[in-house]
């Protein structure tokens, strides 16, 4: 994994092309800039259960920095037809999601001595699903880009952290 993401904790071009995103056009009047207000979709088997899912990735800014969240639905879900910029309640209501903007993602599987607390990703997040050898994974990092989590999505708000990359050790 360290080779695939490098010292700057960014995916190699080949890895970032394993998932193709399409912009979602919503009803209603949306914000003028896409950098801090966008919805994108893809169909992929995010939870590795053998069935494609509709994965919607949102990007909204917090204090000027873009932060990403994702929401998962059955592939045949009509949710995107029912959304509008003024009402995204159906998107937000799903149980299957990653929403942490302004919050934290603790690196709880990292071996730590008992005197120190586990580091955490915080505030603004970059999420990149990718496929490697037919398996779906997620890379998660924050604005500091000190740590990156490589995880499998397990449904709901659950993740299985597989490895942590530290920018100082690559």
Residue pairs with C-beta under 8 A, 6 or more apart in sequence:
1 150
1 163
1 165
2 165
2 170
4 11
4 12
4 15
4 132
5 11
5 12
5 15
5 139
5 148
5 165
5 170
6 12
6 170
7 167
7 170
8 145
8 167
9 141
9 145
9 147
9 148
9 165
9 167
9 170
11 128
11 130
11 139
15 130
15 132
16 128
16 130
18 130
18 131
18 132
19 42
19 44
19 128
19 129
19 130
19 131
20 42
21 40
21 41
21 42
21 57
22 40
22 41
22 42
23 34
23 38
23 39
23 40
24 39
24 40
24 41
24 56
24 80
24 83
26 39
26 80
26 83
26 84
26 85
27 83
27 84
27 85
28 84
28 85
28 86
28 87
29 85
29 86
30 37
30 85
31 37
31 85
35 59
35 61
35 66
36 59
36 60
36 61
36 64
36 66
37 59
37 60
37 61
38 58
38 59
39 56
39 57
39 58
39 59
39 83
40 56
40 57
40 59
41 54
41 55
41 56
41 57
41 80
42 55
42 57
42 129
43 52
43 53
43 54
43 55
43 75
44 52
44 53
44 55
44 129
44 131
44 136
45 51
45 52
45 53
45 136
46 53
46 55
46 72
46 129
46 136
46 138
46 153
47 53
47 72
47 136
47 152
47 153
47 154
47 155
48 135
48 136
48 152
51 74
51 75
52 75
53 72
53 73
53 74
53 75
54 72
54 73
54 74
54 75
54 76
54 77
54 79
54 80
55 70
55 71
55 72
55 129
56 70
56 71
56 72
56 73
56 79
56 80
56 91
57 68
57 69
57 70
57 127
58 68
58 69
58 70
58 71
58 91
59 66
59 67
59 68
60 66
60 67
60 69
60 101
61 67
62 101
62 102
62 123
62 124
65 123
65 124
65 143
66 124
67 101
67 102
67 123
67 124
67 125
68 125
68 126
68 127
69 97
69 98
69 99
69 100
69 101
69 125
69 127
70 97
70 98
70 127
70 129
71 91
71 92
71 94
71 96
71 97
72 94
72 96
72 97
72 153
72 155
73 79
73 94
73 96
79 90
79 91
79 94
82 90
83 90
83 91
92 99
95 156
95 157
96 155
96 156
96 157
97 157
98 125
98 127
98 138
98 140
98 153
98 157
98 159
100 121
100 125
101 123
101 124
101 125
102 123
103 122
103 123
104 120
104 121
104 122
104 123
105 120
105 121
105 122
105 125
105 140
105 142
105 149
106 118
106 119
106 120
107 118
107 119
107 120
107 121
107 147
107 149
107 161
107 164
108 118
108 161
109 161
109 164
110 118
110 119
110 164
112 118
119 146
119 147
121 140
121 141
121 142
121 147
121 149
122 142
123 142
123 143
124 142
124 143
125 140
125 141
125 142
126 139
126 140
126 141
126 142
127 138
127 139
127 140
128 138
128 139
129 136
129 137
129 138
129 153
130 136
130 137
130 138
130 139
131 137
135 152
136 152
136 153
137 150
137 151
137 152
137 162
138 149
138 150
138 151
138 152
138 153
138 159
139 148
139 149
139 150
140 148
140 149
140 151
141 147
141 148
141 149
145 167
146 166
146 167
146 168
147 164
147 165
147 166
147 167
148 164
148 165
148 167
149 159
149 161
149 163
149 164
150 161
150 162
150 163
150 164
150 165
151 159
151 160
151 161
151 162
152 159
152 160
152 162
153 159
154 160
